[in-house]
Each structure stands twice: as structure tokens, then as C-alpha cells.
């Protein structure tokens, strides 16, 4: 079964589907892993827009490891949203926060900031 999405095509948060919010103890003892709401990495690796959208902090949630595995066993990845929707989501996040906060792909407990200038260049480079 494909992972559920809302009417706009954005993935439903796993906590809304009944998956548990990890406790502080789970987090402290590393009994969690980060779930990207939009997976797989290979599917999103084609452009900076795709990569930025997938790694937006709002699109990555810690899950208890067993539940994370259960989620992947139960659901296939959601369909990738249209790039226009990705840009709209990222533009809105930038407008609200002044930066785009991204989970580092290889160090998923670290967050980096993308500046407004960097986002403008990324968005403009997609169109060219």
C-alpha cells in the first residue's frame, strides 16, 4: 500500500497515522532513527530542489526503530510531488523562518541552514 498523502500530494505525518512520538529515553539511548516523509533518497537525488524538499526539517521525523521498520514494511513510498509544489512549500517555509532548516543527509542528528540568498540561487538554477 502506498504511503498516504493529503489532497495537495504532501505526505501525512507518521504521528498522525498512529506511529509513536519517541520518548526522551528512546532519543537518549538512540532507539530511534529518522524517517524521511518523502523517500527514497535515490528518487529525490536528481536536483537541489528535490534534495532540499526531502531534507526539510518538517519532512523528517524520529521514529522508534521497530516502528520505522514497520512503516517501511507496511507502505511503499509516496509519489513524488510536482516540483512546483516543492518550491511552494520551500518558499513558504523560507517566508515563515527566514532560512530553510535541513537535516543533513549523512548525519541525521545535525541540521544546517540554507540562507535566503542560497535558496534564491537554488530556485533560479532549477529554471535555467
C-alpha positions in Angstrom: 0.0 0.0 0.0 1.3 3.5 -0.9 2.0 5.9 2.0 -0.9 8.3 2.5 -0.8 11.9 1.3 -3.1 14.8 1.7 -5.2 16.4 -1.0 -2.2 18.5 -2.2 0.1 15.5 -2.5 2.1 16.0 0.7 2.8 13.0 2.9 0.8 12.7 6.0 2.9 13.0 9.2 3.6 9.5 10.6 2.4 10.6 14.1 -1.0 11.3 12.5 -1.0 7.7 11.3 -0.6 6.3 14.8 3.1 5.9 15.0 4.5 6.8 18.4 6.3 10.0 19.3 9.6 8.8 20.7 10.2 9.4 24.4 13.2 11.3 25.7 14.5 7.9 26.9 14.2 6.5 23.3 16.1 9.5 22.0 18.8 9.4 24.6 19.5 5.7 24.1 19.4 6.0 20.3 16.4 3.7 20.0 15.2 5.9 17.1 16.0 6.6 13.5 14.9 9.5 11.3 12.1 8.8 8.9 12.1 11.0 5.7 8.4 11.5 4.9 9.4 11.6 1.2 11.7 8.6 0.5 13.7 7.1 -1.2 16.9 9.2 -1.4 17.6 7.9 -5.0 14.2 9.2 -6.1 14.9 12.7 -4.8 18.6 12.9 -5.7 18.2 14.5 -9.1 18.3 18.1 -8.3 19.0 20.6 -5.4 15.2 21.4 -5.2 14.3 17.7 -4.7 17.1 17.2 -2.2 16.2 20.4 -0.3 12.5 19.5 -0.2 13.2 15.9 1.0 15.5 17.0 3.8 13.4 19.9 5.1 13.2 19.5 8.9 9.4 19.4 8.7 9.8 16.3 6.4 12.0 14.3 8.8 10.7 12.7 12.0 12.3 10.5 14.6 10.6 7.1 15.0 11.3 4.2 17.3 13.4 1.9 15.2 10.9 -1.0 15.2 8.1 1.3 14.2 10.2 2.9 11.5 10.8 -0.6 10.1 7.1 -1.4 10.4 6.2 1.8 8.5 8.5 0.8 5.6 7.2 -2.8 5.6 3.6 -1.6 5.5 3.9 1.3 3.0 5.6 1.9 -0.3 7.0 5.5 -0.8 4.5 8.2 -1.6 4.5 9.5 -5.1 7.0 12.4 -5.5 5.1 15.7 -5.5 5.3 18.0 -8.6 8.4 20.3 -8.4 6.0 23.4 -8.3 4.5 22.1 -5.1 8.0 21.5 -3.7 9.0 25.1 -4.5 5.8 26.5 -3.0 6.4 24.5 0.3 10.1 25.7 0.5 9.1 29.3 -0.3 6.5 29.3 2.4 9.0 27.8 4.9 11.5 30.5 4.0 8.9 33.2 4.4 8.0 32.0 7.8 11.5 31.3 9.1 14.0 33.4 7.2 16.1 30.4 6.5 15.4 26.8 5.4 16.5 24.3 8.0 17.6 21.0 6.6 18.5 17.7 8.1 22.0 16.6 7.0 21.7 13.5 4.8 24.6 11.6 6.2 24.5 13.0 9.8 20.8 12.9 10.5 21.1 14.4 14.0 22.5 17.6 12.6 20.6 20.5 11.0 22.1 23.0 8.6 20.6 26.3 7.5 20.1 27.4 3.9 20.1 31.2 3.6 17.6 33.2 1.6 20.3 34.0 -0.9 21.3 30.3 -1.3 17.6 29.4 -1.7 17.1 32.1 -4.4 20.1 30.7 -6.3 18.8 27.1 -6.0 15.4 28.1 -7.2 16.7 30.1 -10.1 19.1 27.4 -11.2 16.3 25.0 -11.4 14.5 27.1 -14.0 17.6 27.5 -16.2 
